[in-house]
């Protein structure tokens, strides 16, 4: 005989755990994106003409004008 009461509570528990995991993932992801945005803003502030830079593809360059 199938105990529907137990199956229902297992589904509710799994759903609750999934929602908790998604909330934690969202919070951690948002914090990392904020930190990355601040780092990029800091890098852009320090870019001045005459400064050597290295692109992601490994190409070197020099900033000529702003």
HULINFEN-V374729 format. One record per pair of residues at least 12 apart in sequence whose C-alpha atoms are under 7 Angstrom apart, sorted by sequence separation. I is the first residue (numbers start at 1). J is the second residue. If there is no record, write none. Layout:
# HULINFEN-V374729
i: {I | I}
j: {J | J}
This chain:
# HULINFEN-V374729
i: {50 | 51 | 50 | 49 | 50 | 48 | 49 | 49 | 49 | 48}
j: {62 | 63 | 63 | 63 | 64 | 63 | 64 | 65 | 66 | 66}
